[in-house]
Amino acid sequence: MMQYLSILKGIQPGKVVEYELSRRKLSKGRFAISINEYPQTLGAIINGHRGMNTKLSLKIEKEFGWGEGFLMTLKVYYDIRKEKEQQGKQLR
């Protein structure tokens, strides 16, 4: 799992979920319903309009067979990257 984290570090977690759905040929809507979530919620996370939360990340990780905390770890690295970008803009 750590090898994937080093590769995916800084990528928005929704994009990783979107890629996996595509790879498995699953629709976002059907997948969302299968894990008892609203399709709009999953769509907003995939599109970056909403942040990943712990409850949803655990559902997705379980369904995909990923280790617990994988998506939330990606979220933290993504948040760090965005904060550094913001700080860089403020320094200019």
MARSE-339173 format. One record per residue (C-alpha): residue in three letters; z, x, y. Coordinates in steps of 0.02 Angstrom, whole numbers, plus 50000, padded with zeros to 5 digits. Layout:
% MARSE-339173
ALAZXY...
This chain:
% MARSE-339173
MET500005000050000MET500405014350119GLN498635021150106TYR497975004350168LEU499215004150311SER498615020950376ILE496825014650372LEU497194997550448LYS498485003450575GLY498184994550741ILE497034980950673GLN497504963050712PRO498214955550549GLY497154939850565LYS495584950550547VAL496244957450383VAL496554939750321GLU494824934450379TYR494024949050287GLU494974944850128LEU494484926550138SER492674931750159ARG492794944150016ARG493484930649902LYS492244917749968LEU493634905950024SER493504894450174LYS494854896050305GLY495204877450304ARG495394875550117PHE496444891150105ALA497594885150244ILE497834868450157SER498154877149991ILE499634886350067ASN500264870850160GLU499744876450333TYR498664868250464PRO496894875050470GLN497044876150660THR498554887550643LEU497654899450527GLY496104899050636ALA497104903250792ILE497914918050704ILE496244924350638ASN495474922850812GLY496934931850894HIS497514916850997ARG499164916250905GLY500264929350826MET500654930850642ASN502384924550596THR503494929450450LYS503404912750359LEU501504912250359SER501344930650316LEU502414928150161LYS501334913550105ILE499724923350129GLU500404939050047LYS500984929249895GLU499304920449878PHE498314936749892GLY499514946949785TRP499954958649927GLY501644966749949GLU502934957650054GLY502924963250234PHE501154970150233LEU500484958350366MET502044959450474THR501944978450468LEU500134977150525LYS500704965650665VAL501984978350726TYR500684992250729TYR499474980550819ASP500804975950947ILE501184994450976ARG499344998151004LYS499174983751128GLU500744989251221LYS500115007151235GLU498455000551302GLN499394990051430GLN500475004751483GLY498915015451501LYS498145002651618GLN499725002151723LEU499725021151744ARG497965021051817
